[in-house]
């Protein structure tokens, strides 16, 4: 089961344009405020840290015509990179906001677009867009994202995705692409020890105990397989929540668990990429 509704909000943004080599950057002081008629919660607002770094952001154009979203700290420095992978709705404003939030924690973040600019507004659209690309094609896009981050100077690289993107985060890890960490939010899992043996770095998994599409038994089997293979991992199951509990516009949204999971994610990335 995928997310049932997509996030829509109206941002108020204070922007200073700065021209630099390679394109137009945006120095952003963000004050995201939902319009009065929109009542959804925005995760990036709830999770925003008081110590967040100032960031720059820009769109990145790739040869096949797709446009992806890149954010990084404003101050020059050695930062790790994160490939951020959207849910089955596509590269939405909510995903870009989360990329901004993570960049403010000291990461170079590329939020990929696996749908070539399309954003689903219905389940039928999401199913169509997801089916339009093969796993091989999406893995190619994700590998290009890793290469981009390394070219931008990322000292280490992780992948992080939610739902459809969580499954893709694992697929990238199993594709043979060298990474430094993998984060999976309730994504489809492989429990095949032969496939999982490709993992040579830490794995963080976040799941809901009432998830009807990814059972707790499958999560436990995945956890046990990683343990048998000696792969460092942290697997968390929140017993009282269902699938897509971190999606603020979904029926299963659980703010407390979402905040706790994000704190665990930041700690995991800190330990895996910055030490």
N, C-alpha and C positions, 0 to 999 in steps of 0.2 A: 504494500500500500504506500502510495506517495503522498506528499503534502496536498491538502485539499483546497487551499486558497493561496493567492500570491500577495506579497507585501506591496502596498501602495502608500506613499506618504509624500508630502510636499516639503522640501527642505528650504530653509532660509540660509544662504551661504554668503559669507564675506570673502571675497577672492581678490588676491593681488596677483596679476599676471607677471611672470618673469620669463623673458626670452633667454633660452640657453641653447647650446649646440645640440642638435638632435630633436628639437621640437619645442613645443610650448609647455612649460610646467605651470602648476598652480600651487601657490602657497595658500593653505586653507586654514582659516579659523572657523570651525563649523559649529553652527547653532541649529541643529536639526529640530524643527518644531512641526509636528503633524498639524495639518489644517484642522479647523474646528470640527469639520464634519467627519474626519477620519479618526477613529478611536484606537487603531492598532498600536501596540507597543513596538518600539524599535529597539532591537537588541543592542545596537551600538550605543544608544543613549543610556540604557540601563547598565551596560558593562564599562562605560567610559571611565578611564582612570584619571585621577587628578594630576598624576605625574606624566601624562602622555606627552611625548615629544611632538614638536611641530613637524609637519610632513610636507612633502611635495607629491604631486600626482599628475599623471598624464595617460592618455590613451596610446597604446602601442599597435601599430599596423603591421600585420604579417603578410607574407607573400600571397597567401591564398585569399586575401581580402578581409579576413576576420580582424576585429578590433578588440583588444583586451585592455584591462585596466591595471595600471601599475602605480603603486604608492611606496614611498620610502621616507626615512627621516630626512629632514632638511639639513641637519648638520652632517658634514662629511665625516665618514668613519667606516670601520670594518663591521659590516652587519651580515647576519645570515639571511637566507632567502626562504620564502614559503610559496609554493604553488597552491593557490586557493581554488577549490573546485566547487562549482555551484550545485544546487539541488536540481531536480528535473524541470524546474521552471525556466532555467537559463540564467544569464548574467544580469540579475536584478539589481535595483538600487540597494536593497538590503545587503546583498553580497558585497557590493562596492563599499558600503559603510563599514562592514566587518573588515574589509581589507584596509581601510583607513585606520580603524581601531587597532589592528594588529601592527600596522606600520608604525603607529605611535608608540608601540612597545619596543621598538628598535629592530624592525625587520624590513627587508625588501620584499614586498608582496606583489605577486602577479596573479590577479583574478582572471582565470582563463574563460574563454567563451567556446563551449563545445557545440553551440547551435548557430554559429555564424551570424550573430546579430539578432536572432529571433528570441523573443521572450514570450513564454506561454502564459495565457490568461485563462486557460481551461485545461481540464484533464486530457481531453482529446488532443489539444495542441501539444501538450507535454509528451504524450505518448508518440505522436507523429515526429516531433523534433528528436526525441531520444532514438527512435528507430532509424532516423535518416543517416546515421553514421555507425559504422562497424566498430567493434572494440579496437581493432587494429588502427583505425583512423583516429579514434579518440586518444589512444596511447601515443600516437605520433604527435598530436597536438600537445600532450602533456610533456613529452620528451623535449619538444621545442621550448616549452616554458622553462624547464630545468636549464637548458642551454642558455636561454635568455638571461636568467638570473645569474648564472655563472659569468656570463659576459658583462653583466652589470656590477661584478665584483663581489657577489655573495660568497662568503667564506664557507658556508655549509648550506645545504638545501633540504627542506622537508616538504611533504605534501600534506594537505589538510582538506577534507571534503565532508559535506553533509549529504546523507541519503544516497541518491544517485551519485553524487560527488564523492561520498565516502567509499562506495564500491570502486569508483575510478581511482581513488587514492591507493587502494590496495592493489588494483590492477597495475598501476604504474610501478608499484614496489615489486611486483612479481614479474615484471616485463624484462628485468635485467638491467634497468636503469639504476645506476648507483645513487643512493640517497643517504641522508644522515638521520632521518626520522620519518615516521608515517603516522598520521592521525586519521582515524576513521570514526565519524559520527554516524551510527546506525546504518552503515552501508552493507551491501551484500558481501558475504564472506566465503572464502575457500577454507576448507578444513583438510585439504590434501597435503600431507606432510612433504611429499616430493616437491610440490609447488611452493609451499611455505618455506622450504629450505633456502630459497633465493634471498630471503630476508637476512641481512647482516647488520641490522641497526635496530634501535628501539621502536616499539609500536605502542600507540595509545588507542584504545578502543572505548567508545562511549555508547551505551545502549539503554533501551527502556525495557523493563521487566514485563510490560504488558504489550510489547510490540507484536502485532499479529503477522508481520511479514518476515521478521528475523527473530526466530524463537530463542528463548533463553538457553535451550539445550544446544542450539547451534553455536551460540556465543561461548558457552562453556567448552564445547568441543574445540573451537578455535583457540581458546585460551590454553587448554590442555595440550594441544598440538604444539603451540609456541613454546610452552614449558618443556616438553619432551625434546624439542630441537635446541634448547638452550638459548632461545631468542628473548632478549630482554623485553618485557612488556608490562603494561598497566592496563587492565581491562576492568571497566566499571559498568555495573548494571544498576540503574535506578529502578527499584522494584515497583513503584507506584505510577510510573508514567509509560506512555505508549510510543509508537513510532513518531519521529519528527517532533519530539517534545521541545526542541530548541527553535522551532519555527514560530515566530511571534504572531503570525496570522493564521496558524493552523488550529484545528479543534483540540489538539493534544498539548498545546503550549503549556509549559510548566516553568515559570520564571525562576523559582528558587533553584530547581535542578539545573536550569540553563546557566545560571550564574555560577553555581558550584562547578559545573563541567568546564566552563570557560576558565575559571581559576586553575583547575587541574591542567587544562590545555596550556596555559601560559607557563605554569611551573614545568611541565614536561618539555616544552620547547626551549625554555631557559636551560634546563639541565642537558638537553640533547644537542643544542646548537651553539650555546654560548660558553661552554666549559670544555 
